[in-house]
Amino acid sequence: MELINTTDAAGHILCHDMTEIIPGKSKTTRFRKGQIITPEDIPVLLDMGKEQLYVWEKQPGMLHEEEGAEKLCSLCKGTLIRAAPVREGKIELFAEQPGLLKIDTGKLTALNSIDGLAVITLRGNRGVTEGEKIAAVKIIPLLIEEEKLDLAAQIASGGIHSLLKTIEVPGWGKIINIIPYKRKKAALIITGNELYKKRISDTGSEVLRKKIEAFPAECVEKLILPDDPAQISAAILGMIEKGIDIVVCAGGMSVDPDDRTAEAIINTGVRLVSRGLPFLPGTMLLLSYYEKDGLSVPVIGAPACVFHEHTTALDILLPRLMADDPVSREEIAQLGEGGLS
């Protein structure tokens, strides 16, 4: 610390709280530890009777927490994200619109390995709503070595391998991004002899429709078909020929001999990503893409749990499919951690 005249304090960092007392009205903390004194603050301090102040002695190569937080935020904040004003070395980040939250996990881990820096986020690959808080960046000490922010900049610019470097997003390269959802035309193919023969009523398709139309998507086609692989395959291909962007086949996904939906999907010539995945409920879900002539249409085989469970494997994957974010087999395998809903 050093003691300086208040008239010379502009730009210096206050190293203790200061209380303002207005007799008969209030007693409040007018200035806080770590606050940078501005020229406008000087008359207020003099009115409070503070003609001298203890401030942090300026040292070359050191940054105040607020300046460090601003630099750290600029390295992390990507597309469609709003930053709140810095406060006590912390900046909170909020989604500007609904979309898919993407986190460069490798870079995030590397940043948080630097002593004094903290970048805290929601788990990535999930949908977020407009205005939702998605992250916070924080400089932990009051003063931080500038070289640590230089190291962070190297990491953010690709100093380490990025798990997401192949995804093309405007402004990509930041650690935290939101990918906007695309408008989709969806088709539902509900399978089951009991439904086709009207032994039971179709109550599940309405639940499934609501899940899909929670995104900027519209279910424009719906079919109820028997457990006949040829009919189901033909229906899938017919939907794609009509320009459908995503096909969800629901039912007929168990290991029972009558359940033929998975077989029917595979018979269309799709690229199979995963038949079954480590998430409960919904381990029997099938994810594939029909790829031809530049098309890449997700074709999903959803087990019956999607009709009656709030959060299933389908609900976990839908935000990514609605943002045209390709899902790999490796990422499917990673769902096991945290996959118990």
Secondary structure, DSSP 4 states (H G I P E B T S, - for coil): -EEEEGGG-TT-BB-S-EEEEETTTEEEEEE-TTPBP-TTHHHHHHHTT--EEEEPPP-TTEEEHHHHHHHHHHHHB-TTEEEPPPBTTEEEEEESSSEEEEE-HHHHHHHTTSTTEEEEE--SSEEE-TT-EEEEEEE-SSEEEHHHHHHHHHIIIIIS--TTTT---TTTTSSEEEEEPPPEEEEEEEE-HHHHTTSS---HHHHHHHHHHTSSEEEEEEEEE-S-HHHHHHHHHHHHHTT-SEEEEES--SSSTT--HHHHHHTTT-EEEEES-S-BS-TT-EEEEEEETTEEEEEEEE-GGGGT-SS-HHHHHHHHHHTT----HHHHHGGGTT-B-
